[in-house]
Amino acid sequence: MLWENQIPAGKDDVGGTNTSRQVEVHRTKGRLVFDDGQVKMVQGVREIFDIIDSNEANEGLSCKIVLIGRHLENGMVERSLLSALNG
């Protein structure tokens, strides 16, 4: 997504099309909580980002990802991610 400046369309997108959409992601921040108890932090500027280990305990934490940019329509990233995760 970040290297190509595109978000693949999810199965539930309007019209049922499977085309990708052009976006500009300027900043990425997030917390990834894994089933094995690991917590990773994501931080990036444009095409460059890091994923590092976190010292946070994962009790009660959930995953969060924040994208700041242009042409990021409401729900578009979430639909695309859920489509990819659900196969």
C-alpha positions in Angstrom: 0.0 0.0 0.0 2.6 2.6 1.0 5.0 1.9 -1.9 2.4 1.8 -4.6 0.2 4.6 -3.2 -2.8 2.4 -3.8 -5.4 0.7 -1.6 -6.9 -2.5 -3.1 -10.7 -2.4 -3.2 -12.5 -4.7 -0.8 -15.2 -7.1 -1.9 -17.8 -4.9 -0.3 -16.9 -1.7 -2.2 -19.6 0.1 -4.1 -20.5 -1.6 -7.3 -18.6 -4.7 -6.4 -15.6 -3.7 -8.4 -12.1 -4.9 -7.5 -10.1 -1.9 -8.6 -7.5 -0.2 -6.5 -7.7 3.5 -5.5 -5.0 6.1 -5.5 -4.2 7.6 -2.1 -1.4 9.6 -0.5 -0.3 8.4 3.0 1.8 11.0 4.7 1.9 9.6 8.3 1.3 6.1 9.7 1.1 5.3 13.4 -0.2 2.1 15.0 -0.2 -0.6 17.6 -0.4 -4.3 16.6 -1.4 -6.8 19.2 -0.7 -10.4 18.3 -2.3 -13.6 19.6 1.0 -14.8 21.1 1.1 -11.7 23.4 3.6 -9.6 21.4 2.8 -5.9 20.9 4.5 -4.0 18.0 4.4 -0.3 17.2 4.2 1.0 13.7 5.5 4.5 12.7 6.1 5.9 9.3 6.5 9.0 7.1 5.4 8.5 3.5 7.0 5.3 2.0 9.4 4.7 5.0 8.1 3.1 8.1 9.4 1.0 11.1 7.8 -1.8 13.1 9.4 -2.1 16.5 8.8 -4.1 19.7 6.8 -2.4 22.4 7.2 -2.7 26.1 3.4 -2.5 26.7 1.6 -5.4 28.2 -1.1 -6.6 25.9 -3.8 -6.9 28.6 -6.9 -5.2 27.3 -5.1 -3.7 24.3 -6.5 -3.7 20.8 -4.9 -3.0 17.4 -5.1 0.6 16.2 -3.7 2.1 13.0 -4.0 5.7 12.1 -3.3 6.9 8.5 -3.0 10.6 7.7 -3.1 11.6 4.1 -5.2 12.5 1.1 -7.9 10.6 -0.7 -8.5 8.3 2.2 -12.2 7.8 2.1 -14.2 6.9 5.2 -14.0 3.1 5.7 -12.0 2.4 2.5 -8.9 1.1 4.3 -10.9 -0.9 6.8 -12.9 -2.7 4.0 -9.8 -3.4 2.1 -7.9 -4.8 5.1 -10.9 -7.0 6.2 -11.3 -8.3 2.7 -7.6 -9.3 2.7 -7.8 -10.9 6.1 -10.9 -12.9 5.3 -9.5 -14.1 2.0 
